[in-house]
């Protein structure tokens, strides 16, 4: 193996949850070094630290202050990098820890949802060139003003992929599962581990609810064609490669079945059917950092339309405020919302070439007595909005039909 092969290893919170796990991670890194890799490690906060810090903030105040929350949350990863560097040195492995500022991560945007715009890893590459393992804080960056800003849930994945792209290395995401699975193991008893996924399939799975990787991290990997590998930090089982072109096979068409119950439905009712209305509405949402998904406009009589869409539940209050103000401005008929829904999706690059797949999905749900509220499709996925109480039933039925039966 080439002596100058480079990898960025990302270790999630469960992988570095305590001192024993830190020592285990040090051994994993030692193994990579023995195989000829130069290593940078991106590390998340230990265990439930991020949630614990958020809970502490909630005990202090009911008011959300994004800047101070970012300052608080960033301390979790800073503990992890110092501890892992110490664990590596204990094993005789030269190491140096880096905060996001020291590693050259820059972002802008809304607090707690920062968007990377530059990675300048000079200090990291110099350390690696001198034979050190660079241990870098994930999930965070700095603004041009020098403030800490975090990168959203799963942001350590984004940190790892961005660093790999910047230094021209592979990115290995090491977690508490053996790879990317065809469904959530907590929902489906026997999901299949996928050996390969295309960037596009993985991005679709992540954006539709799979908790394996942050969707934005896969987008960056695809843009820069950074080799992405997902495996376990607890076992030596072979993981999943996420690449531009997967090996030729006419195997499973549907690669995954996912659900997302962290969404809510908003409907603007009786909106005047005039040009520019939708643009104004969704611009108003985006200006406060709220993204809309599954946008559907229903044609009605009398020059009025209903516009329905999904938002993240944590953004619902803000979305309702915007929509109510907008409804008054354009003299619409009102706003409704529903939090008791979930979306269920089947994902696979072959969907566009198989017109039988959407009706098969609808038939499976009908046999389970599951009503469909909204439907959306892309070249890679078909998504149905269903009652939240039936989402897991839907996942199990669809997984059995499209994956378990097809794999036999």
Buried (B, 14 or more C-beta within 10 A) or exposed (E): EEEEBBBBBBBBBBBBBEEEBBBBBBEBBBEBBEEEBBBBBBBBBBBBBBEEBBEEBEEEEEEEEBEBBBBBBBBBBBBBBBBBBBBBBEEEBEBBBBBBBBBBBBBBBEBBBBBBEEBEBEBBBEBBEEEBBBBBBBBBBBBEEEBBBBBBEBBBBBBBBBBBBBBEBBBBBBBEBBBBBBBBEEBBEEBBBBBBBBBBBBBBBBBBBBBBBBBBBBBBBBEEEBBBBBBBBBEEEEBBBBBEEBEEEEBBBBBBBBBBBEBBBBBBBBBEEEEEBBEEBBEBBEEEBBBBBBEBBEEBEEEBBBBBBBBBEEBBEBBBEBBBEBBEEBEBBEBBBBEEBBBBBBBBBBBEEEEEBBEBBBEBBEEBEBEBBBBBBBEBBBBBBBBBEBBBBBBBBBBBBBBBEEEE
